[in-house]
Amino acid sequence: MAGMWSFEVTGGEEVKKGLTALLDNLKDLTPFWRDVFAPKYFAMVQDLFATGGQGRGAGGRFKSGTWAPLSPKYKIWKQKNFPGQPILVRGGDLRESVRWGGNSLGPGGIFRGVSAVRDCWDEHSVRQASAGWQSEHASP
């Protein structure tokens, strides 16, 4: 199949410079994550907190389903220790940590622009943070 396609480009140096600039811009996706993805994604996360996990479909209409209810035992414990707080909220740290502030997340939130999805998670850091949080927030 070699030779099946051929084409000629006029102004080849300008095209080459343009493609090089495009590739250079794609090496650092931080502006995309910060300016496009993060505002939409974290707004959706805040909406899930506000609606108890009820997602929205086309046109902002609610879809069926919400987060599973708390177990009876945990519900009693939570009402006693964190009255009035909805599912996934105790003191509000988690909810606030995923609130987008324009260039960063709320207190405790970690956001860094990445060049590839695989860079998003440092497995050791995630395990360490998870273990620390679990020991600080143990419940019956």
NUDREN-979299 format. One record per atom (N, C-alpha, C, CB): residue number from 0; atom name; x, z, y. Coordinates in nm, 2 decimals, padded with zeros to 4 digits, always signed. Glycine has a CB too. Example, Ala and Ser with C-alpha at 12.3 -4.5 7.8 and 13.67 -1.06 7.14 Angstrom:
% residues 2
{0 "N" {+01.32 +00.78 -00.57}} {0 "CA" {+01.23 +00.78 -00.45}} {0 "C" {+01.32 +00.78 -00.33}} {0 "CB" {+01.13 +00.90 -00.45}} {1 "N" {+01.28 +00.71 -00.22}} {1 "CA" {+01.37 +00.71 -00.11}} {1 "C" {+01.29 +00.79 +00.00}} {1 "CB" {+01.41 +00.57 -00.06}} 
***
This chain:
% residues 140
{0 "N" {+00.08 +00.00 -00.12}} {0 "CA" {+00.00 +00.00 +00.00}} {0 "C" {+00.09 +00.00 +00.13}} {0 "CB" {-00.09 +00.12 +00.00}} {1 "N" {+00.21 +00.01 +00.11}} {1 "CA" {+00.30 +00.01 +00.23}} {1 "C" {+00.28 -00.12 +00.31}} {1 "CB" {+00.45 +00.03 +00.19}} {2 "N" {+00.28 -00.11 +00.44}} {2 "CA" {+00.27 -00.22 +00.52}} {2 "C" {+00.13 -00.27 +00.55}} {2 "CB" {+00.34 -00.34 +00.46}} {3 "N" {+00.03 -00.19 +00.50}} {3 "CA" {-00.11 -00.23 +00.52}} {3 "C" {-00.15 -00.21 +00.66}} {3 "CB" {-00.19 -00.14 +00.42}} {4 "N" {-00.09 -00.11 +00.73}} {4 "CA" {-00.13 -00.08 +00.86}} {4 "C" {+00.00 -00.10 +00.95}} {4 "CB" {-00.18 +00.07 +00.88}} {5 "N" {-00.02 -00.15 +01.07}} {5 "CA" {+00.08 -00.16 +01.16}} {5 "C" {+00.02 -00.16 +01.30}} {5 "CB" {+00.17 -00.29 +01.14}} {6 "N" {+00.10 -00.10 +01.40}} {6 "CA" {+00.05 -00.10 +01.53}} {6 "C" {+00.17 -00.10 +01.63}} {6 "CB" {-00.05 +00.02 +01.56}} {7 "N" {+00.15 -00.13 +01.75}} {7 "CA" {+00.25 -00.13 +01.85}} {7 "C" {+00.20 -00.04 +01.96}} {7 "CB" {+00.29 -00.28 +01.90}} {8 "N" {+00.29 +00.04 +02.02}} {8 "CA" {+00.26 +00.13 +02.12}} {8 "C" {+00.34 +00.09 +02.25}} {8 "CB" {+00.29 +00.28 +02.09}} {9 "N" {+00.28 +00.07 +02.36}} {9 "CA" {+00.35 +00.04 +02.48}} {9 "C" {+00.37 +00.17 +02.55}} {9 "CB" {+00.28 -00.06 +02.57}} {10 "N" {+00.48 +00.19 +02.62}} {10 "CA" {+00.50 +00.32 +02.68}} {10 "C" {+00.53 +00.43 +02.58}} {10 "CB" {+00.38 +00.36 +02.77}} {11 "N" {+00.61 +00.39 +02.48}} {11 "CA" {+00.64 +00.48 +02.37}} {11 "C" {+00.70 +00.61 +02.41}} {11 "CB" {+00.72 +00.42 +02.27}} {12 "N" {+00.79 +00.61 +02.51}} {12 "CA" {+00.85 +00.74 +02.55}} {12 "C" {+00.75 +00.83 +02.61}} {12 "CB" {+00.96 +00.71 +02.65}} {13 "N" {+00.65 +00.78 +02.69}} {13 "CA" {+00.55 +00.87 +02.75}} {13 "C" {+00.46 +00.93 +02.64}} {13 "CB" {+00.47 +00.79 +02.85}} {14 "N" {+00.43 +00.85 +02.54}} {14 "CA" {+00.35 +00.90 +02.43}} {14 "C" {+00.43 +01.01 +02.36}} {14 "CB" {+00.31 +00.78 +02.33}} {15 "N" {+00.55 +00.98 +02.33}} {15 "CA" {+00.64 +01.08 +02.26}} {15 "C" {+00.65 +01.21 +02.34}} {15 "CB" {+00.78 +01.02 +02.24}} {16 "N" {+00.66 +01.20 +02.47}} {16 "CA" {+00.67 +01.32 +02.55}} {16 "C" {+00.54 +01.39 +02.55}} {16 "CB" {+00.71 +01.28 +02.70}} {17 "N" {+00.43 +01.32 +02.56}} {17 "CA" {+00.29 +01.38 +02.55}} {17 "C" {+00.27 +01.45 +02.42}} {17 "CB" {+00.19 +01.28 +02.57}} {18 "N" {+00.31 +01.39 +02.31}} {18 "CA" {+00.29 +01.45 +02.18}} {18 "C" {+00.38 +01.57 +02.16}} {18 "CB" {+00.32 +01.35 +02.06}} {19 "N" {+00.50 +01.56 +02.21}} {19 "CA" {+00.59 +01.68 +02.21}} {19 "C" {+00.53 +01.80 +02.29}} {19 "CB" {+00.73 +01.64 +02.26}} {20 "N" {+00.48 +01.77 +02.41}} {20 "CA" {+00.42 +01.88 +02.49}} {20 "C" {+00.30 +01.94 +02.41}} {20 "CB" {+00.38 +01.82 +02.62}} {21 "N" {+00.22 +01.85 +02.35}} {21 "CA" {+00.10 +01.90 +02.27}} {21 "C" {+00.15 +01.99 +02.16}} {21 "CB" {+00.02 +01.78 +02.22}} {22 "N" {+00.25 +01.95 +02.09}} {22 "CA" {+00.30 +02.03 +01.98}} {22 "C" {+00.36 +02.17 +02.03}} {22 "CB" {+00.40 +01.96 +01.90}} {23 "N" {+00.43 +02.16 +02.14}} {23 "CA" {+00.48 +02.28 +02.20}} {23 "C" {+00.37 +02.38 +02.24}} {23 "CB" {+00.57 +02.25 +02.32}} {24 "N" {+00.26 +02.33 +02.29}} {24 "CA" {+00.15 +02.41 +02.33}} {24 "C" {+00.08 +02.47 +02.20}} {24 "CB" {+00.04 +02.33 +02.41}} {25 "N" {+00.08 +02.40 +02.09}} {25 "CA" {+00.02 +02.45 +01.97}} {25 "C" {+00.10 +02.56 +01.90}} {25 "CB" {-00.01 +02.34 +01.88}} {26 "N" {+00.23 +02.57 +01.94}} {26 "CA" {+00.32 +02.67 +01.87}} {26 "C" {+00.27 +02.81 +01.90}} {26 "CB" {+00.46 +02.65 +01.91}} {27 "N" {+00.22 +02.83 +02.02}} {27 "CA" {+00.18 +02.96 +02.06}} {27 "C" {+00.03 +02.96 +02.09}} {27 "CB" {+00.25 +03.02 +02.19}} {28 "N" {-00.05 +03.01 +01.99}} {28 "CA" {-00.20 +03.01 +02.01}} {28 "C" {-00.25 +03.13 +02.08}} {28 "CB" {-00.26 +03.00 +01.87}} {29 "N" {-00.17 +03.21 +02.14}} {29 "CA" {-00.21 +03.32 +02.22}} {29 "C" {-00.32 +03.29 +02.32}} {29 "CB" {-00.10 +03.39 +02.29}} {30 "N" {-00.30 +03.19 +02.40}} {30 "CA" {-00.41 +03.16 +02.50}} {30 "C" {-00.55 +03.13 +02.43}} {30 "CB" {-00.37 +03.04 +02.58}} {31 "N" {-00.55 +03.06 +02.32}} {31 "CA" {-00.67 +03.03 +02.24}} {31 "C" {-00.73 +03.16 +02.20}} {31 "CB" {-00.65 +02.94 +02.12}} {32 "N" {-00.65 +03.25 +02.13}} {32 "CA" {-00.70 +03.37 +02.08}} {32 "C" {-00.76 +03.46 +02.19}} {32 "CB" {-00.60 +03.45 +02.00}} {33 "N" {-00.68 +03.47 +02.30}} {33 "CA" {-00.72 +03.56 +02.42}} {33 "C" {-00.84 +03.50 +02.50}} {33 "CB" {-00.60 +03.58 +02.51}} {34 "N" {-00.84 +03.37 +02.53}} {34 "CA" {-00.93 +03.32 +02.62}} {34 "C" {-01.06 +03.26 +02.56}} {34 "CB" {-00.87 +03.21 +02.70}} {35 "N" {-01.05 +03.21 +02.43}} {35 "CA" {-01.16 +03.15 +02.37}} {35 "C" {-01.22 +03.24 +02.25}} {35 "CB" {-01.12 +03.01 +02.31}} {36 "N" {-01.13 +03.27 +02.16}} {36 "CA" {-01.18 +03.34 +02.04}} {36 "C" {-01.22 +03.48 +02.07}} {36 "CB" {-01.08 +03.34 +01.93}} {37 "N" {-01.13 +03.56 +02.12}} {37 "CA" {-01.16 +03.70 +02.14}} {37 "C" {-01.28 +03.74 +02.22}} {37 "CB" {-01.04 +03.77 +02.21}} {38 "N" {-01.31 +03.68 +02.33}} {38 "CA" {-01.43 +03.72 +02.41}} {38 "C" {-01.56 +03.69 +02.32}} {38 "CB" {-01.44 +03.64 +02.53}} {39 "N" {-01.57 +03.58 +02.25}} {39 "CA" {-01.69 +03.55 +02.17}} {39 "C" {-01.70 +03.64 +02.05}} {39 "CB" {-01.69 +03.40 +02.13}} {40 "N" {-01.58 +03.66 +01.98}} {40 "CA" {-01.58 +03.74 +01.86}} {40 "C" {-01.62 +03.88 +01.89}} {40 "CB" {-01.45 +03.72 +01.79}} {41 "N" {-01.55 +03.94 +01.98}} {41 "CA" {-01.57 +04.09 +02.01}} {41 "C" {-01.71 +04.11 +02.08}} {41 "CB" {-01.46 +04.14 +02.10}} {42 "N" {-01.76 +04.01 +02.15}} {42 "CA" {-01.90 +04.03 +02.20}} {42 "C" {-02.00 +04.03 +02.08}} {42 "CB" {-01.94 +03.91 +02.29}} {43 "N" {-01.97 +03.95 +01.98}} {43 "CA" {-02.05 +03.95 +01.86}} {43 "C" {-02.04 +04.08 +01.78}} {43 "CB" {-02.01 +03.83 +01.76}} {44 "N" {-01.92 +04.14 +01.78}} {44 "CA" {-01.90 +04.27 +01.71}} {44 "C" {-01.98 +04.38 +01.79}} {44 "CB" {-01.75 +04.31 +01.70}} {45 "N" {-01.97 +04.38 +01.92}} {45 "CA" {-02.05 +04.48 +02.00}} {45 "C" {-02.20 +04.46 +01.98}} {45 "CB" {-02.01 +04.46 +02.15}} {46 "N" {-02.24 +04.34 +01.96}} {46 "CA" {-02.38 +04.31 +01.94}} {46 "C" {-02.42 +04.37 +01.80}} {46 "CB" {-02.41 +04.16 +01.94}} {47 "N" {-02.34 +04.36 +01.70}} {47 "CA" {-02.37 +04.42 +01.57}} {47 "C" {-02.38 +04.57 +01.58}} {47 "CB" {-02.26 +04.38 +01.47}} {48 "N" {-02.29 +04.63 +01.66}} {48 "CA" {-02.30 +04.78 +01.68}} {48 "C" {-02.44 +04.81 +01.74}} {48 "CB" {-02.18 +04.83 +01.76}} {49 "N" {-02.47 +04.73 +01.84}} {49 "CA" {-02.60 +04.76 +01.92}} {49 "C" {-02.72 +04.74 +01.83}} {49 "CB" {-02.60 +04.67 +02.04}} {50 "N" {-02.72 +04.65 +01.74}} {50 "CA" {-02.84 +04.61 +01.66}} {50 "C" {-02.83 +04.67 +01.52}} {50 "CB" {-02.85 +04.46 +01.65}} {51 "N" {-02.73 +04.76 +01.49}} {51 "CA" {-02.72 +04.81 +01.35}} {51 "C" {-02.69 +04.71 +01.25}} {51 "CB" {-02.85 +04.88 +01.32}} {52 "N" {-02.62 +04.61 +01.29}} {52 "CA" {-02.57 +04.51 +01.19}} {52 "C" {-02.66 +04.39 +01.18}} {52 "CB" {-02.56 +04.57 +01.06}} {53 "N" {-02.77 +04.38 +01.26}} {53 "CA" {-02.86 +04.27 +01.25}} {53 "C" {-02.80 +04.15 +01.33}} {53 "CB" {-03.00 +04.31 +01.31}} {54 "N" {-02.76 +04.05 +01.25}} {54 "CA" {-02.69 +03.93 +01.31}} {54 "C" {-02.79 +03.85 +01.38}} {54 "CB" {-02.62 +03.85 +01.21}} {55 "N" {-02.74 +03.75 +01.46}} {55 "CA" {-02.82 +03.66 +01.53}} {55 "C" {-02.80 +03.52 +01.48}} {55 "CB" {-02.80 +03.67 +01.69}} {56 "N" {-02.91 +03.44 +01.48}} {56 "CA" {-02.89 +03.30 +01.44}} {56 "C" {-02.90 +03.21 +01.56}} {56 "CB" {-03.01 +03.27 +01.35}} {57 "N" {-02.94 +03.09 +01.54}} {57 "CA" {-02.95 +02.99 +01.65}} {57 "C" {-03.04 +03.04 +01.76}} {57 "CB" {-03.00 +02.86 +01.60}} {58 "N" {-03.00 +03.02 +01.88}} {58 "CA" {-03.08 +03.06 +02.00}} {58 "C" {-03.09 +03.21 +02.02}} {58 "CB" {-03.22 +03.01 +01.98}} {59 "N" {-03.00 +03.28 +01.96}} {59 "CA" {-03.00 +03.43 +01.97}} {59 "C" {-03.11 +03.50 +01.90}} {59 "CB" {-03.01 +03.46 +02.12}} {60 "N" {-03.18 +03.43 +01.81}} {60 "CA" {-03.29 +03.50 +01.74}} {60 "C" {-03.23 +03.58 +01.63}} {60 "CB" {-03.39 +03.39 +01.68}} {61 "N" {-03.29 +03.69 +01.60}} {61 "CA" {-03.24 +03.78 +01.50}} {61 "C" {-03.26 +03.72 +01.36}} {61 "CB" {-03.31 +03.92 +01.51}} {62 "N" {-03.16 +03.74 +01.28}} {62 "CA" {-03.17 +03.71 +01.14}} {62 "C" {-03.22 +03.83 +01.06}} {62 "CB" {-03.04 +03.65 +01.08}} {63 "N" {-03.26 +03.82 +00.94}} {63 "CA" {-03.30 +03.94 +00.87}} {63 "C" {-03.18 +04.02 +00.82}} {63 "CB" {-03.39 +03.90 +00.74}} {64 "N" {-03.21 +04.14 +00.79}} {64 "CA" {-03.10 +04.23 +00.73}} {64 "C" {-03.03 +04.31 +00.84}} {64 "CB" {-03.01 +04.15 +00.66}} {65 "N" {-03.00 +04.43 +00.80}} {65 "CA" {-02.91 +04.52 +00.88}} {65 "C" {-02.82 +04.59 +00.79}} {65 "CB" {-03.00 +04.62 +00.96}} {66 "N" {-02.73 +04.67 +00.85}} {66 "CA" {-02.64 +04.75 +00.76}} {66 "C" {-02.72 +04.84 +00.67}} {66 "CB" {-02.54 +04.83 +00.85}} {67 "N" {-02.67 +04.87 +00.55}} {67 "CA" {-02.74 +04.95 +00.46}} {67 "C" {-02.75 +05.09 +00.52}} {67 "CB" {-02.65 +04.96 +00.32}} {68 "N" {-02.86 +05.16 +00.48}} {68 "CA" {-02.89 +05.29 +00.54}} {68 "C" {-02.78 +05.39 +00.48}} {68 "CB" {-03.03 +05.34 +00.51}} {69 "N" {-02.77 +05.50 +00.55}} {69 "CA" {-02.68 +05.61 +00.50}} {69 "C" {-02.74 +05.68 +00.38}} {69 "CB" {-02.65 +05.71 +00.62}} {70 "N" {-02.66 +05.73 +00.30}} {70 "CA" {-02.71 +05.80 +00.18}} {70 "C" {-02.78 +05.93 +00.24}} {70 "CB" {-02.60 +05.84 +00.08}} {71 "N" {-02.88 +05.98 +00.17}} {71 "CA" {-02.95 +06.10 +00.22}} {71 "C" {-02.86 +06.22 +00.25}} {71 "CB" {-03.05 +06.14 +00.11}} {72 "N" {-02.76 +06.24 +00.16}} {72 "CA" {-02.67 +06.36 +00.18}} {72 "C" {-02.58 +06.33 +00.31}} {72 "CB" {-02.58 +06.37 +00.06}} {73 "N" {-02.53 +06.21 +00.32}} {73 "CA" {-02.44 +06.18 +00.43}} {73 "C" {-02.52 +06.18 +00.56}} {73 "CB" {-02.37 +06.05 +00.41}} {74 "N" {-02.65 +06.13 +00.56}} {74 "CA" {-02.73 +06.13 +00.67}} {74 "C" {-02.76 +06.27 +00.73}} {74 "CB" {-02.87 +06.06 +00.64}} {75 "N" {-02.78 +06.36 +00.64}} {75 "CA" {-02.80 +06.50 +00.69}} {75 "C" {-02.67 +06.55 +00.75}} {75 "CB" {-02.85 +06.59 +00.57}} {76 "N" {-02.56 +06.53 +00.69}} {76 "CA" {-02.43 +06.58 +00.74}} {76 "C" {-02.40 +06.51 +00.87}} {76 "CB" {-02.32 +06.55 +00.64}} {77 "N" {-02.43 +06.38 +00.89}} {77 "CA" {-02.40 +06.31 +01.01}} {77 "C" {-02.49 +06.36 +01.12}} {77 "CB" {-02.41 +06.16 +00.99}} {78 "N" {-02.62 +06.38 +01.10}} {78 "CA" {-02.71 +06.43 +01.20}} {78 "C" {-02.67 +06.57 +01.25}} {78 "CB" {-02.85 +06.44 +01.14}} {79 "N" {-02.61 +06.65 +01.16}} {79 "CA" {-02.57 +06.78 +01.20}} {79 "C" {-02.44 +06.78 +01.28}} {79 "CB" {-02.55 +06.87 +01.08}} {80 "N" {-02.35 +06.69 +01.24}} {80 "CA" {-02.21 +06.69 +01.31}} {80 "C" {-02.20 +06.58 +01.42}} {80 "CB" {-02.11 +06.66 +01.20}} {81 "N" {-02.28 +06.48 +01.41}} {81 "CA" {-02.28 +06.37 +01.51}} {81 "C" {-02.42 +06.33 +01.55}} {81 "CB" {-02.19 +06.25 +01.46}} {82 "N" {-02.50 +06.42 +01.61}} {82 "CA" {-02.64 +06.39 +01.63}} {82 "C" {-02.66 +06.27 +01.72}} {82 "CB" {-02.71 +06.51 +01.69}} {83 "N" {-02.75 +06.18 +01.68}} {83 "CA" {-02.79 +06.07 +01.76}} {83 "C" {-02.70 +05.95 +01.75}} {83 "CB" {-02.79 +06.11 +01.90}} {84 "N" {-02.59 +05.96 +01.67}} {84 "CA" {-02.50 +05.84 +01.66}} {84 "C" {-02.55 +05.75 +01.55}} {84 "CB" {-02.36 +05.89 +01.63}} {85 "N" {-02.55 +05.62 +01.58}} {85 "CA" {-02.59 +05.52 +01.48}} {85 "C" {-02.49 +05.50 +01.37}} {85 "CB" {-02.62 +05.39 +01.55}} {86 "N" {-02.52 +05.42 +01.27}} {86 "CA" {-02.43 +05.38 +01.16}} {86 "C" {-02.30 +05.33 +01.22}} {86 "CB" {-02.50 +05.28 +01.06}} {87 "N" {-02.19 +05.36 +01.16}} {87 "CA" {-02.05 +05.33 +01.20}} {87 "C" {-02.00 +05.39 +01.32}} {87 "CB" {-02.05 +05.18 +01.21}} {88 "N" {-02.08 +05.48 +01.38}} {88 "CA" {-02.04 +05.55 +01.50}} {88 "C" {-02.04 +05.70 +01.48}} {88 "CB" {-02.12 +05.51 +01.62}} {89 "N" {-01.93 +05.77 +01.51}} {89 "CA" {-01.92 +05.91 +01.51}} {89 "C" {-01.89 +05.95 +01.65}} {89 "CB" {-01.81 +05.97 +01.41}} {90 "N" {-01.77 +05.94 +01.69}} {90 "CA" {-01.73 +05.97 +01.83}} {90 "C" {-01.73 +05.85 +01.92}} {90 "CB" {-01.60 +06.04 +01.84}} {91 "N" {-01.74 +05.73 +01.86}} {91 "CA" {-01.73 +05.60 +01.94}} {91 "C" {-01.60 +05.54 +01.94}} {91 "CB" {-01.78 +05.63 +02.07}} {92 "N" {-01.50 +05.60 +01.88}} {92 "CA" {-01.36 +05.54 +01.89}} {92 "C" {-01.36 +05.40 +01.83}} {92 "CB" {-01.26 +05.63 +01.82}} {93 "N" {-01.41 +05.38 +01.71}} {93 "CA" {-01.41 +05.25 +01.65}} {93 "C" {-01.48 +05.14 +01.74}} {93 "CB" {-01.48 +05.25 +01.51}} {94 "N" {-01.60 +05.18 +01.78}} {94 "CA" {-01.68 +05.08 +01.86}} {94 "C" {-01.60 +05.05 +01.99}} {94 "CB" {-01.82 +05.14 +01.90}} {95 "N" {-01.54 +05.14 +02.05}} {95 "CA" {-01.47 +05.12 +02.18}} {95 "C" {-01.34 +05.04 +02.15}} {95 "CB" {-01.44 +05.25 +02.25}} {96 "N" {-01.28 +05.06 +02.04}} {96 "CA" {-01.15 +04.99 +02.01}} {96 "C" {-01.17 +04.84 +01.99}} {96 "CB" {-01.09 +05.05 +01.89}} {97 "N" {-01.30 +04.80 +01.96}} {97 "CA" {-01.32 +04.66 +01.95}} {97 "C" {-01.41 +04.60 +02.06}} {97 "CB" {-01.39 +04.63 +01.81}} {98 "N" {-01.40 +04.66 +02.18}} {98 "CA" {-01.46 +04.61 +02.30}} {98 "C" {-01.36 +04.53 +02.38}} {98 "CB" {-01.52 +04.73 +02.39}} {99 "N" {-01.39 +04.41 +02.40}} {99 "CA" {-01.29 +04.32 +02.47}} {99 "C" {-01.29 +04.34 +02.62}} {99 "CB" {-01.32 +04.17 +02.44}} {100 "N" {-01.17 +04.36 +02.68}} {100 "CA" {-01.16 +04.39 +02.82}} {100 "C" {-01.10 +04.28 +02.90}} {100 "CB" {-01.08 +04.51 +02.84}} {101 "N" {-01.11 +04.16 +02.85}} {101 "CA" {-01.05 +04.05 +02.93}} {101 "C" {-00.92 +04.00 +02.88}} {101 "CB" {-01.04 +04.08 +03.07}} {102 "N" {-00.82 +04.09 +02.86}} {102 "CA" {-00.69 +04.06 +02.81}} {102 "C" {-00.65 +04.15 +02.69}} {102 "CB" {-00.59 +04.07 +02.92}} {103 "N" {-00.73 +04.25 +02.66}} {103 "CA" {-00.70 +04.34 +02.56}} {103 "C" {-00.82 +04.41 +02.50}} {103 "CB" {-00.60 +04.45 +02.60}} {104 "N" {-00.81 +04.48 +02.39}} {104 "CA" {-00.91 +04.56 +02.34}} {104 "C" {-00.92 +04.70 +02.40}} {104 "CB" {-00.90 +04.57 +02.18}} {105 "N" {-01.02 +04.77 +02.37}} {105 "CA" {-01.04 +04.90 +02.42}} {105 "C" {-00.93 +05.00 +02.36}} {105 "CB" {-01.18 +04.96 +02.40}} {106 "N" {-00.94 +05.13 +02.40}} {106 "CA" {-00.84 +05.23 +02.35}} {106 "C" {-00.83 +05.23 +02.20}} {106 "CB" {-00.88 +05.36 +02.40}} {107 "N" {-00.71 +05.22 +02.15}} {107 "CA" {-00.68 +05.22 +02.01}} {107 "C" {-00.69 +05.08 +01.94}} {107 "CB" {-00.78 +05.31 +01.94}} {108 "N" {-00.75 +04.98 +02.01}} {108 "CA" {-00.76 +04.85 +01.96}} {108 "C" {-00.62 +04.78 +01.96}} {108 "CB" {-00.86 +04.77 +02.03}} {109 "N" {-00.60 +04.70 +01.86}} {109 "CA" {-00.47 +04.62 +01.86}} {109 "C" {-00.51 +04.47 +01.86}} {109 "CB" {-00.39 +04.66 +01.74}} {110 "N" {-00.46 +04.40 +01.96}} {110 "CA" {-00.47 +04.26 +01.96}} {110 "C" {-00.35 +04.20 +02.01}} {110 "CB" {-00.59 +04.22 +02.06}} {111 "N" {-00.30 +04.10 +01.93}} {111 "CA" {-00.18 +04.03 +01.98}} {111 "C" {-00.21 +03.88 +01.94}} {111 "CB" {-00.05 +04.08 +01.92}} {112 "N" {-00.18 +03.79 +02.03}} {112 "CA" {-00.20 +03.65 +02.00}} {112 "C" {-00.10 +03.62 +01.88}} {112 "CB" {-00.17 +03.56 +02.12}} {113 "N" {-00.14 +03.53 +01.80}} {113 "CA" {-00.06 +03.50 +01.68}} {113 "C" {-00.05 +03.35 +01.67}} {113 "CB" {-00.12 +03.55 +01.55}} {114 "N" {+00.05 +03.30 +01.61}} {114 "CA" {+00.07 +03.16 +01.59}} {114 "C" {+00.01 +03.11 +01.47}} {114 "CB" {+00.22 +03.12 +01.60}} {115 "N" {-00.02 +03.20 +01.38}} {115 "CA" {-00.09 +03.16 +01.25}} {115 "C" {-00.17 +03.27 +01.20}} {115 "CB" {+00.02 +03.11 +01.15}} {116 "N" {-00.27 +03.24 +01.12}} {116 "CA" {-00.36 +03.35 +01.07}} {116 "C" {-00.28 +03.45 +00.99}} {116 "CB" {-00.47 +03.29 +00.99}} {117 "N" {-00.18 +03.40 +00.91}} {117 "CA" {-00.11 +03.49 +00.83}} {117 "C" {-00.04 +03.60 +00.91}} {117 "CB" {-00.01 +03.42 +00.74}} {118 "N" {-00.01 +03.58 +01.04}} {118 "CA" {+00.05 +03.68 +01.12}} {118 "C" {-00.04 +03.79 +01.16}} {118 "CB" {+00.12 +03.61 +01.24}} {119 "N" {-00.17 +03.78 +01.14}} {119 "CA" {-00.27 +03.88 +01.19}} {119 "C" {-00.25 +04.01 +01.13}} {119 "CB" {-00.41 +03.83 +01.16}} {120 "N" {-00.21 +04.02 +01.00}} {120 "CA" {-00.21 +04.15 +00.94}} {120 "C" {-00.07 +04.18 +00.89}} {120 "CB" {-00.31 +04.15 +00.82}} {121 "N" {-00.02 +04.29 +00.92}} {121 "CA" {+00.10 +04.35 +00.86}} {121 "C" {+00.05 +04.45 +00.76}} {121 "CB" {+00.20 +04.41 +00.97}} {122 "N" {+00.06 +04.42 +00.63}} {122 "CA" {+00.00 +04.50 +00.53}} {122 "C" {+00.04 +04.64 +00.53}} {122 "CB" {+00.03 +04.44 +00.39}} {123 "N" {+00.16 +04.67 +00.56}} {123 "CA" {+00.21 +04.81 +00.56}} {123 "C" {+00.14 +04.89 +00.67}} {123 "CB" {+00.36 +04.82 +00.58}} {124 "N" {+00.13 +04.82 +00.79}} {124 "CA" {+00.07 +04.89 +00.91}} {124 "C" {-00.08 +04.92 +00.88}} {124 "CB" {+00.08 +04.80 +01.03}} {125 "N" {-00.15 +04.82 +00.82}} {125 "CA" {-00.29 +04.84 +00.79}} {125 "C" {-00.31 +04.95 +00.70}} {125 "CB" {-00.35 +04.71 +00.73}} {126 "N" {-00.23 +04.96 +00.59}} {126 "CA" {-00.24 +05.07 +00.49}} {126 "C" {-00.21 +05.20 +00.56}} {126 "CB" {-00.15 +05.05 +00.38}} {127 "N" {-00.11 +05.21 +00.64}} {127 "CA" {-00.07 +05.33 +00.71}} {127 "C" {-00.18 +05.38 +00.80}} {127 "CB" {+00.06 +05.31 +00.78}} {128 "N" {-00.23 +05.29 +00.88}} {128 "CA" {-00.34 +05.33 +00.98}} {128 "C" {-00.46 +05.37 +00.90}} {128 "CB" {-00.37 +05.21 +01.07}} {129 "N" {-00.50 +05.30 +00.80}} {129 "CA" {-00.61 +05.34 +00.72}} {129 "C" {-00.60 +05.48 +00.66}} {129 "CB" {-00.64 +05.23 +00.61}} {130 "N" {-00.48 +05.51 +00.60}} {130 "CA" {-00.46 +05.64 +00.54}} {130 "C" {-00.47 +05.75 +00.64}} {130 "CB" {-00.32 +05.64 +00.47}} {131 "N" {-00.41 +05.73 +00.76}} {131 "CA" {-00.41 +05.83 +00.86}} {131 "C" {-00.55 +05.85 +00.91}} {131 "CB" {-00.33 +05.79 +00.98}} {132 "N" {-00.63 +05.75 +00.93}} {132 "CA" {-00.77 +05.76 +00.98}} {132 "C" {-00.85 +05.83 +00.88}} {132 "CB" {-00.83 +05.62 +01.01}} {133 "N" {-00.84 +05.80 +00.75}} {133 "CA" {-00.91 +05.86 +00.64}} {133 "C" {-00.89 +06.01 +00.64}} {133 "CB" {-00.88 +05.80 +00.50}} {134 "N" {-00.76 +06.05 +00.65}} {134 "CA" {-00.73 +06.20 +00.64}} {134 "C" {-00.79 +06.27 +00.76}} {134 "CB" {-00.58 +06.22 +00.63}} {135 "N" {-00.79 +06.21 +00.88}} {135 "CA" {-00.84 +06.27 +01.00}} {135 "C" {-01.00 +06.28 +01.01}} {135 "CB" {-00.79 +06.19 +01.13}} {136 "N" {-01.06 +06.19 +00.94}} {136 "CA" {-01.21 +06.18 +00.95}} {136 "C" {-01.28 +06.20 +00.81}} {136 "CB" {-01.25 +06.04 +01.00}} {137 "N" {-01.22 +06.28 +00.74}} {137 "CA" {-01.28 +06.31 +00.60}} {137 "C" {-01.42 +06.37 +00.62}} {137 "CB" {-01.19 +06.40 +00.52}} {138 "N" {-01.51 +06.33 +00.53}} {138 "CA" {-01.65 +06.39 +00.53}} {138 "C" {-01.68 +06.42 +00.39}} {138 "CB" {-01.75 +06.29 +00.59}} {139 "N" {-01.79 +06.49 +00.37}} {139 "CA" {-01.83 +06.53 +00.23}} {139 "C" {-01.86 +06.41 +00.14}} {139 "CB" {-01.94 +06.62 +00.23}} 
***
